[in-house]
C-alpha cells in the first residue's frame, strides 16, 4: 500500500515540477525576445524614426538611386 501511495505522490510532484519548469522556460524565452526587440528599437532610434526612415527611402527610390 505504501508503494502505491508513494508513486501517486511522485506523479503529482513530477507534474507540478514539470509545469513550474515549463512556465519558467516560457518566461525566459519571452524575456529574451522582449530584450531583443527593445534593443532593436533602441538601435534604430525608436519605432517612429524607423518607420519614417522607411517611408523616406521608399519615396526617394532607396538603393536604386531615384530622386
C-alpha positions in Angstrom: 0.0 0.0 0.0 2.8 2.4 0.8 4.5 2.0 -2.6 1.3 2.8 -4.4 0.8 5.8 -2.2 4.4 6.9 -2.8 4.1 6.5 -6.6 1.0 8.7 -6.6 2.8 11.4 -4.7 5.7 11.1 -7.1 3.5 11.6 -10.1 1.9 14.7 -8.5 5.3 16.2 -7.5 6.6 15.4 -11.0 3.6 17.1 -12.7 3.9 20.2 -10.5 7.6 20.5 -11.1 7.2 19.9 -14.8 4.6 22.7 -15.0 6.8 25.0 -13.0 9.8 24.4 -15.3 7.6 24.9 -18.3 6.3 28.2 -17.1 9.9 29.3 -16.1 11.1 28.3 -19.6 8.3 30.3 -21.3 9.1 33.3 -19.1 12.8 33.1 -20.0 12.1 32.9 -23.8 9.6 35.8 -23.6 12.2 37.9 -21.6 14.9 37.2 -24.3 12.6 38.1 -27.1 11.4 41.2 -25.3 15.0 42.3 -24.7 16.0 41.6 -28.3 13.0 43.7 -29.6 13.8 46.5 -27.2 17.5 46.6 -28.2 16.5 46.7 -31.9 14.2 49.6 -31.3 16.9 51.5 -29.4 19.5 50.7 -32.1 17.2 52.1 -34.8 16.4 55.3 -32.8 12.8 54.4 -32.0 9.9 52.9 -33.8 8.6 56.1 -35.3 12.0 57.2 -36.7 12.5 53.7 -38.2 9.1 53.8 -39.9 9.6 57.4 -41.2 13.0 56.4 -42.5 11.4 53.6 -44.5 8.9 56.0 -45.9 11.6 58.4 -46.9 13.7 55.7 -48.6 10.7 54.4 -50.5 9.9 58.0 -51.7 13.5 58.6 -52.7 13.9 55.3 -54.6 16.1 53.7 -51.9 19.1 51.9 -53.3 18.1 52.3 -56.9 19.3 55.9 -57.0 15.9 57.5 -57.7 15.1 61.2 -56.7 
